Amino acid sequence: MISDFMAFCFPGMTAFQLAILAASALLVGVNKSGIPGLGMLPVILLAVAFEPDPGFATGVMLLMICAGDIFAVSYYRKNADWKIVLRLLPYTMLGLVLGFLTLRVLHRPEHLRIMIGWIILLLAAVHLVRVAFFKHADVPSHWAFSAVVGLTAGFTTQVANAAGPVMALYLLSMKLPKDRYVGTCAWFFMIMNWTKLPVFCFEGRVTAAALYAVLPMLPLILIGAVLGVLFVKRAPQRFFEVVIEIIVIVSAVKLLWPSHPVDTHEPESGPVEEAAPAELPPPELEPVGAG
């Protein structure tokens, strides 16, 4: 019975791949409800574990973070700052479209990834200087500032999976309390990720195989979400902010690293015997928190 279940949900997976899948599900839950920005780690883990089938890895990741979004929003449904979410969303959607078109033109976005990494490091440095020397300085409230942040978040999530660090720096600058910070992230990324879901289905990256693999992982995503909630409740405000700042810097450094093959391979819905000619590389998945 168990062997039939494993064969149905995880056909052909090794013990290593199954362990990575479970660890990624747990991390997605923690990312969504407790430590926004942590989402790049499961993206990397899945990309390494399922390197021969990058389309499967990105499809699984999107399904897991969509499930994590539901858990996070269910808990933090009353904690979002809707003024921030609604202010950013129109420009974020435009950024998604621009990133989608850019990938279709450039085909190999490695140089853009590096540029975005340096930009995020620069923004992180500006943020740290502001925290150290200009704590009481107001964040610009003009619509143009929100437009730049929204466009950058949407564009970077398509090009380099980097909307998490961008949003983290923006929300930290808003000096939001922990629960409002996480609640705002939860709603913002749920809207963005569920908007991307039909596109991934159309492109063939979200498949029945990916869905069957994710369904048994839902309890682990929920456990991770509970751990994330406990972290937010018990962590001091400044410690919470420092953790986010560290994750932002690590994520930016990762963008400067040589990109993994998953960035440029054409996604596949399953193992193939012969290599098919690549058409156009798909946009990458945002990690939450890419995610």
DRENDO-1510 file (C-alpha; in Angstrom, 1 decimal, always signed):
<recs>
REC; n; res; u; v; w
REC; 1; MET; +0.0; +0.0; +0.0 .
REC; 2; ILE; +2.8; +2.4; +1.0 .
REC; 3; SER; +4.8; +1.4; -2.0 .
REC; 4; ASP; +1.9; +2.1; -4.3 .
REC; 5; PHE; +1.4; +5.5; -2.7 .
REC; 6; MET; +5.1; +6.3; -3.1 .
REC; 7; ALA; +5.1; +5.2; -6.7 .
REC; 8; PHE; +2.0; +7.3; -7.5 .
REC; 9; CYS; +3.1; +10.5; -5.8 .
REC; 10; PHE; +6.9; +10.3; -6.2 .
REC; 11; PRO; +7.6; +8.2; -9.2 .
REC; 12; GLY; +11.3; +7.7; -9.9 .
REC; 13; MET; +12.4; +9.9; -7.0 .
REC; 14; THR; +15.5; +9.0; -5.0 .
REC; 15; ALA; +15.7; +9.2; -1.2 .
REC; 16; PHE; +17.8; +12.3; -1.6 .
REC; 17; GLN; +15.2; +14.0; -3.8 .
REC; 18; LEU; +12.4; +13.1; -1.4 .
REC; 19; ALA; +14.3; +14.5; +1.5 .
REC; 20; ILE; +15.0; +17.7; -0.3 .
REC; 21; LEU; +11.3; +18.0; -1.2 .
REC; 22; ALA; +10.3; +17.5; +2.4 .
REC; 23; ALA; +12.9; +20.0; +3.7 .
REC; 24; SER; +11.8; +22.5; +1.1 .
REC; 25; ALA; +8.1; +22.2; +2.1 .
REC; 26; LEU; +9.1; +22.9; +5.7 .
REC; 27; LEU; +11.2; +25.9; +4.7 .
REC; 28; VAL; +8.4; +27.3; +2.6 .
REC; 29; GLY; +6.0; +27.2; +5.6 .
REC; 30; VAL; +8.5; +29.0; +7.8 .
REC; 31; ASN; +9.2; +31.6; +5.0 .
REC; 32; LYS; +5.6; +32.4; +4.4 .
REC; 33; SER; +4.5; +32.9; +8.0 .
REC; 34; GLY; +7.6; +33.9; +9.9 .
REC; 35; ILE; +10.8; +34.8; +7.9 .
REC; 36; PRO; +10.0; +36.5; +4.6 .
REC; 37; GLY; +13.0; +36.3; +2.3 .
REC; 38; LEU; +13.9; +32.7; +3.3 .
REC; 39; GLY; +12.3; +31.4; +0.1 .
REC; 40; MET; +15.4; +31.5; -2.0 .
REC; 41; LEU; +16.8; +28.5; +0.0 .
REC; 42; PRO; +14.2; +26.0; -1.1 .
REC; 43; VAL; +14.4; +27.3; -4.7 .
REC; 44; ILE; +18.1; +26.5; -4.7 .
REC; 45; LEU; +17.6; +23.1; -3.0 .
REC; 46; LEU; +15.0; +22.0; -5.5 .
REC; 47; ALA; +17.0; +23.2; -8.4 .
REC; 48; VAL; +20.0; +21.1; -7.3 .
REC; 49; ALA; +17.9; +18.0; -6.4 .
REC; 50; PHE; +15.9; +18.0; -9.7 .
REC; 51; GLU; +18.6; +19.4; -12.0 .
REC; 52; PRO; +17.7; +17.1; -14.9 .
REC; 53; ASP; +14.1; +18.3; -14.8 .
REC; 54; PRO; +14.1; +22.1; -13.9 .
REC; 55; GLY; +10.5; +22.5; -15.1 .
REC; 56; PHE; +9.3; +20.1; -12.5 .
REC; 57; ALA; +11.3; +21.9; -9.8 .
REC; 58; THR; +9.8; +25.3; -10.6 .
REC; 59; GLY; +6.3; +23.8; -10.8 .
REC; 60; VAL; +6.6; +22.1; -7.5 .
REC; 61; MET; +8.0; +25.3; -5.9 .
REC; 62; LEU; +5.2; +27.4; -7.1 .
REC; 63; LEU; +2.6; +25.0; -5.9 .
REC; 64; MET; +4.2; +24.8; -2.5 .
REC; 65; ILE; +4.4; +28.6; -2.1 .
REC; 66; CYS; +0.8; +29.0; -3.2 .
REC; 67; ALA; -0.2; +26.5; -0.5 .
REC; 68; GLY; +2.0; +28.4; +2.0 .
REC; 69; ASP; +0.4; +31.7; +1.0 .
REC; 70; ILE; -3.0; +30.3; +2.0 .
REC; 71; PHE; -1.7; +29.2; +5.4 .
REC; 72; ALA; +0.0; +32.5; +6.0 .
REC; 73; VAL; -3.0; +34.6; +4.9 .
REC; 74; SER; -5.4; +32.5; +7.0 .
REC; 75; TYR; -3.4; +33.4; +10.1 .
REC; 76; TYR; -2.4; +37.0; +9.2 .
REC; 77; ARG; -5.6; +37.9; +7.4 .
REC; 78; LYS; -6.2; +41.0; +9.6 .
REC; 79; ASN; -2.6; +42.2; +9.8 .
REC; 80; ALA; -1.9; +43.4; +6.3 .
REC; 81; ASP; -1.3; +47.1; +5.5 .
REC; 82; TRP; -3.6; +47.3; +2.5 .
REC; 83; LYS; -2.5; +50.8; +1.7 .
REC; 84; ILE; +0.9; +49.4; +0.9 .
REC; 85; VAL; -0.4; +46.4; -1.0 .
REC; 86; LEU; -2.8; +48.3; -3.2 .
REC; 87; ARG; -0.3; +51.0; -3.8 .
REC; 88; LEU; +2.3; +48.5; -5.2 .
REC; 89; LEU; +0.2; +46.0; -7.0 .
REC; 90; PRO; -0.6; +47.8; -10.3 .
REC; 91; TYR; +3.1; +48.6; -10.8 .
REC; 92; THR; +4.1; +45.1; -9.7 .
REC; 93; MET; +1.9; +43.5; -12.4 .
REC; 94; LEU; +3.4; +45.8; -15.0 .
REC; 95; GLY; +6.9; +44.7; -13.8 .
REC; 96; LEU; +5.9; +41.1; -14.2 .
REC; 97; VAL; +5.0; +41.8; -17.8 .
REC; 98; LEU; +8.2; +43.7; -18.5 .
REC; 99; GLY; +10.3; +40.9; -16.9 .
REC; 100; PHE; +8.4; +38.3; -19.0 .
REC; 101; LEU; +9.1; +40.2; -22.2 .
REC; 102; THR; +12.7; +40.9; -21.3 .
REC; 103; LEU; +13.4; +37.2; -20.8 .
REC; 104; ARG; +12.0; +36.4; -24.2 .
REC; 105; VAL; +14.3; +39.0; -25.8 .
REC; 106; LEU; +17.5; +38.3; -23.9 .
REC; 107; HIS; +17.2; +34.5; -23.6 .
REC; 108; ARG; +20.2; +34.4; -21.1 .
REC; 109; PRO; +19.6; +36.8; -18.2 .
REC; 110; GLU; +22.8; +36.1; -16.3 .
REC; 111; HIS; +24.1; +39.7; -16.6 .
REC; 112; LEU; +20.7; +41.1; -15.4 .
REC; 113; ARG; +20.9; +38.8; -12.4 .
REC; 114; ILE; +24.3; +40.2; -11.5 .
REC; 115; MET; +23.2; +43.7; -12.0 .
REC; 116; ILE; +20.1; +43.1; -9.7 .
REC; 117; GLY; +22.4; +41.6; -7.1 .
REC; 118; TRP; +24.6; +44.7; -7.0 .
REC; 119; ILE; +21.5; +46.9; -6.8 .
REC; 120; ILE; +20.1; +45.0; -3.9 .
REC; 121; LEU; +23.4; +45.1; -2.1 .
REC; 122; LEU; +23.4; +48.9; -2.7 .
REC; 123; LEU; +19.9; +49.2; -1.4 .
REC; 124; ALA; +20.8; +47.1; +1.6 .
REC; 125; ALA; +23.8; +49.4; +2.4 .
REC; 126; VAL; +21.5; +52.5; +2.1 .
REC; 127; HIS; +19.0; +50.8; +4.4 .
REC; 128; LEU; +21.7; +50.0; +7.0 .
REC; 129; VAL; +23.1; +53.5; +6.9 .
REC; 130; ARG; +19.6; +54.9; +7.4 .
REC; 131; VAL; +19.0; +52.6; +10.4 .
REC; 132; ALA; +22.3; +53.5; +11.9 .
REC; 133; PHE; +22.3; +57.3; +11.4 .
REC; 134; PHE; +18.8; +58.4; +10.2 .
REC; 135; LYS; +16.3; +56.3; +12.2 .
REC; 136; HIS; +13.7; +59.0; +12.2 .
REC; 137; ALA; +13.9; +59.9; +8.5 .
REC; 138; ASP; +10.6; +59.5; +6.7 .
REC; 139; VAL; +10.3; +57.2; +3.7 .
REC; 140; PRO; +9.2; +59.0; +0.6 .
REC; 141; SER; +5.4; +58.8; +0.2 .
REC; 142; HIS; +5.2; +60.1; -3.3 .
REC; 143; TRP; +3.5; +57.7; -5.8 .
REC; 144; ALA; +6.6; +57.6; -8.0 .
REC; 145; PHE; +8.6; +55.9; -5.2 .
REC; 146; SER; +5.9; +53.2; -4.9 .
REC; 147; ALA; +5.9; +52.9; -8.7 .
REC; 148; VAL; +9.6; +52.2; -8.7 .
REC; 149; VAL; +9.4; +49.7; -5.9 .
REC; 150; GLY; +6.4; +47.9; -7.5 .
REC; 151; LEU; +8.0; +47.8; -11.0 .
REC; 152; THR; +11.3; +46.5; -9.5 .
REC; 153; ALA; +9.6; +43.8; -7.5 .
REC; 154; GLY; +7.6; +42.5; -10.4 .
REC; 155; PHE; +10.5; +42.7; -12.8 .
REC; 156; THR; +13.0; +41.0; -10.5 .
REC; 157; THR; +10.7; +38.2; -9.6 .
REC; 158; GLN; +10.6; +37.2; -13.3 .
REC; 159; VAL; +14.2; +37.8; -14.1 .
REC; 160; ALA; +16.1; +36.7; -11.0 .
REC; 161; ASN; +13.7; +35.5; -8.3 .
REC; 162; ALA; +14.6; +38.6; -6.3 .
REC; 163; ALA; +11.3; +40.3; -5.3 .
REC; 164; GLY; +11.7; +39.0; -1.8 .
REC; 165; PRO; +14.8; +41.1; -1.0 .
REC; 166; VAL; +13.3; +44.1; -2.7 .
REC; 167; MET; +10.1; +43.9; -0.7 .
REC; 168; ALA; +12.0; +43.2; +2.5 .
REC; 169; LEU; +14.0; +46.4; +2.2 .
REC; 170; TYR; +10.9; +48.4; +1.3 .
REC; 171; LEU; +8.8; +47.1; +4.2 .
REC; 172; LEU; +11.7; +47.4; +6.7 .
REC; 173; SER; +12.0; +51.0; +5.7 .
REC; 174; MET; +8.3; +51.4; +6.5 .
REC; 175; LYS; +9.1; +50.4; +10.1 .
REC; 176; LEU; +6.2; +48.0; +10.3 .
REC; 177; PRO; +5.6; +45.8; +13.4 .
REC; 178; LYS; +6.5; +42.2; +13.0 .
REC; 179; ASP; +3.0; +40.8; +12.5 .
REC; 180; ARG; +2.0; +43.6; +10.1 .
REC; 181; TYR; +5.2; +43.1; +8.2 .
REC; 182; VAL; +4.5; +39.4; +7.7 .
REC; 183; GLY; +0.8; +40.0; +7.0 .
REC; 184; THR; +1.6; +42.5; +4.3 .
REC; 185; CYS; +4.1; +40.2; +2.7 .
REC; 186; ALA; +1.6; +37.3; +2.9 .
REC; 187; TRP; -1.1; +39.1; +1.1 .
REC; 188; PHE; +1.2; +40.8; -1.5 .
REC; 189; PHE; +2.9; +37.6; -2.5 .
REC; 190; MET; -0.2; +35.5; -2.5 .
REC; 191; ILE; -1.8; +37.8; -5.1 .
REC; 192; MET; +1.4; +37.8; -7.1 .
REC; 193; ASN; +2.0; +34.0; -6.9 .
REC; 194; TRP; -1.6; +33.1; -7.7 .
REC; 195; THR; -1.5; +35.5; -10.7 .
REC; 196; LYS; +1.5; +33.6; -12.0 .
REC; 197; LEU; -0.1; +30.1; -11.5 .
REC; 198; PRO; -2.2; +30.1; -14.7 .
REC; 199; VAL; +0.9; +31.1; -16.7 .
REC; 200; PHE; +2.9; +28.2; -15.3 .
REC; 201; CYS; +0.1; +25.8; -16.0 .
REC; 202; PHE; +0.0; +27.1; -19.6 .
REC; 203; GLU; +3.7; +26.8; -20.0 .
REC; 204; GLY; +3.6; +23.2; -18.8 .
REC; 205; ARG; +5.7; +23.7; -15.6 .
REC; 206; VAL; +2.8; +23.0; -13.2 .
REC; 207; THR; +1.8; +19.5; -14.1 .
REC; 208; ALA; -0.2; +16.7; -12.6 .
REC; 209; ALA; +3.1; +15.1; -11.5 .
REC; 210; ALA; +4.0; +18.3; -9.6 .
REC; 211; LEU; +0.6; +18.4; -7.9 .
REC; 212; TYR; +0.8; +14.8; -6.8 .
REC; 213; ALA; +4.3; +15.4; -5.3 .
REC; 214; VAL; +3.1; +18.5; -3.4 .
REC; 215; LEU; -0.1; +17.2; -1.9 .
REC; 216; PRO; +1.6; +14.9; +0.6 .
REC; 217; MET; +3.9; +17.8; +1.6 .
REC; 218; LEU; +1.0; +20.0; +2.8 .
REC; 219; PRO; +1.3; +18.8; +6.4 .
REC; 220; LEU; +5.0; +19.8; +6.4 .
REC; 221; ILE; +4.2; +23.2; +4.9 .
REC; 222; LEU; +1.6; +23.7; +7.7 .
REC; 223; ILE; +4.2; +22.6; +10.4 .
REC; 224; GLY; +6.6; +25.1; +8.9 .
REC; 225; ALA; +4.0; +27.8; +9.0 .
REC; 226; VAL; +3.3; +27.1; +12.7 .
REC; 227; LEU; +7.1; +27.4; +13.4 .
REC; 228; GLY; +7.2; +30.7; +11.5 .
REC; 229; VAL; +4.3; +32.1; +13.6 .
REC; 230; LEU; +6.0; +31.0; +16.8 .
REC; 231; PHE; +9.2; +32.8; +15.6 .
REC; 232; VAL; +7.3; +36.0; +14.9 .
REC; 233; LYS; +5.6; +35.9; +18.4 .
REC; 234; ARG; +8.8; +35.3; +20.3 .
REC; 235; ALA; +11.5; +37.1; +18.4 .
REC; 236; PRO; +12.2; +40.7; +19.5 .
REC; 237; GLN; +11.4; +43.3; +16.9 .
REC; 238; ARG; +15.0; +44.3; +16.2 .
REC; 239; PHE; +16.2; +40.6; +16.1 .
REC; 240; PHE; +13.4; +40.0; +13.5 .
REC; 241; GLU; +14.6; +42.9; +11.4 .
REC; 242; VAL; +18.3; +41.8; +11.7 .
REC; 243; VAL; +17.4; +38.3; +10.4 .
REC; 244; ILE; +15.6; +39.8; +7.4 .
REC; 245; GLU; +18.5; +42.1; +6.7 .
REC; 246; ILE; +21.0; +39.1; +6.8 .
REC; 247; ILE; +18.7; +37.1; +4.4 .
REC; 248; VAL; +18.5; +40.1; +2.0 .
REC; 249; ILE; +22.3; +40.3; +1.9 .
REC; 250; VAL; +22.8; +36.6; +1.4 .
REC; 251; SER; +20.2; +36.6; -1.4 .
REC; 252; ALA; +21.9; +39.4; -3.1 .
REC; 253; VAL; +25.3; +37.6; -2.9 .
REC; 254; LYS; +23.6; +34.5; -4.4 .
REC; 255; LEU; +22.5; +36.6; -7.4 .
REC; 256; LEU; +26.2; +37.5; -8.0 .
REC; 257; TRP; +27.2; +33.8; -8.0 .
REC; 258; PRO; +27.3; +31.9; -11.3 .
REC; 259; SER; +23.7; +30.9; -12.1 .
REC; 260; HIS; +22.6; +27.3; -11.8 .
REC; 261; PRO; +21.7; +25.5; -15.0 .
REC; 262; VAL; +18.0; +25.7; -14.1 .
REC; 263; ASP; +18.1; +29.3; -15.2 .
REC; 264; THR; +18.5; +28.6; -18.9 .
REC; 265; HIS; +17.1; +25.1; -19.5 .
REC; 266; GLU; +13.8; +24.7; -21.1 .
REC; 267; PRO; +11.4; +23.2; -18.6 .
REC; 268; GLU; +10.2; +19.6; -19.1 .
REC; 269; SER; +7.1; +17.9; -17.7 .
REC; 270; GLY; +9.0; +14.6; -17.2 .
REC; 271; PRO; +12.1; +12.6; -18.1 .
REC; 272; VAL; +12.9; +12.5; -21.8 .
REC; 273; GLU; +15.1; +10.2; -23.7 .
REC; 274; GLU; +16.5; +12.7; -26.2 .
REC; 275; ALA; +17.3; +16.3; -25.7 .
REC; 276; ALA; +14.7; +18.5; -27.4 .
REC; 277; PRO; +15.9; +21.8; -28.9 .
REC; 278; ALA; +15.3; +24.6; -26.5 .
REC; 279; GLU; +12.7; +27.2; -27.5 .
REC; 280; LEU; +12.6; +30.1; -25.2 .
REC; 281; PRO; +13.6; +30.0; -21.5 .
REC; 282; PRO; +10.8; +30.5; -19.1 .
REC; 283; PRO; +10.7; +33.2; -16.4 .
REC; 284; GLU; +12.1; +32.0; -13.1 .
REC; 285; LEU; +10.1; +31.5; -10.0 .
REC; 286; GLU; +10.0; +33.9; -7.2 .
REC; 287; PRO; +11.2; +32.5; -3.9 .
REC; 288; VAL; +8.6; +34.7; -0.9 .
REC; 289; GLY; +8.5; +35.7; +0.7 .
REC; 290; ALA; +9.6; +35.0; -3.3 .
REC; 291; GLY; +8.4; +34.5; -1.3 .
</recs>
